[in-house]
Amino acid sequence: MAKVLKAEHIHGDLIKEIKESICGAISLASVRIGDDYSSGVYFSQQEKLASELAVDYKAVVLPKSISMSDFAAKISELNCDDSINGIVINKPFPSNWKEEEVFSLIDAKKDIEGMNPYSLGLLIMGRPMFVSPTVKSILKFISLTGVDLKGKEVVIVGASMLIGRPLAPILTNMMATVSVTHIETYNSGHLPDYLKRADIIVSSVGKADLIKAEWVKEGAVVIDVGISRKDGHIAGDVEFDGVSKKASFITPVPGGVGKLTTLFLFGNLVKAAKNKCRK
């Protein structure tokens, strides 16, 4: 039976660590387009934590009809505001906008989600300015297992720019053998083949019960990052009841990776403020 790795077990220690590292006034600008429910939830989480940490939180809500040029002008304004230490652009944004163009608008020194192409390039080279808060949360949970990553087979399910793609080179640099799977891996019927040999599974698709118990080998570590709704409740990607009987460690949804993500966002914000002070 798996040990369930809950965020509540380490949440308090991380809060304390961030509070102790704050020196001086810090400000976060969080940008949201329209009134999407999921980004609104993340907004409220950020605002609540900002209040607890005494961080100046600037919620920037833009109309759904905003043009790319007007959006770019707003991000430029935030880049030039010396009082702002970090900028977050919350998804979703208009479907016809290219992700790389949106995130490249953020000054790399304020890109606390590590989504600017320059930031991602540094990450590939093994010297990132900022690592995605979700990726940092995943790495924290993996570290709690005590598993030595050297030579271990890791299968990442989901190839997003926020999670799957930045996580892969980090784990590779830690000498794991990494496979990144995606929608066509699933459509071709090969996803179970990858998962059955995985020592560690990280899934971030957002499809309830995608990962079946029969696809997971005995003793695997399972990190569930996916969030979706099932029967009116929040659910992860993993068939929790079945998989938890085979895995050695597993994270729950809710109460796992997502609960720490906002904390690591503010940890990156503190780092950005300190980097600014050193210059």
Secondary structure by P-SEA (a helix, b strand, c coil): ccccccccccaaaaaaaaaaacccbbbbbbbbccccaaaaaaaaaaaaaaaaaccbbbbbbbcccccaaaaaaaaaaaaaccccccccccccccccccaaaaaaccccccccccccaaaaaaaaacccccccaaaaaaaaaaaaaccccccbbbbbcccccccaaaaaaaaaaaccbbbbbcaaaaaacaaaaaaaaccbbbbcccccccccccccccbbbbbbcbbbbcccccccccccaaaaacccbbbccccccccaaaaaaaaaaaaaaaaaaac
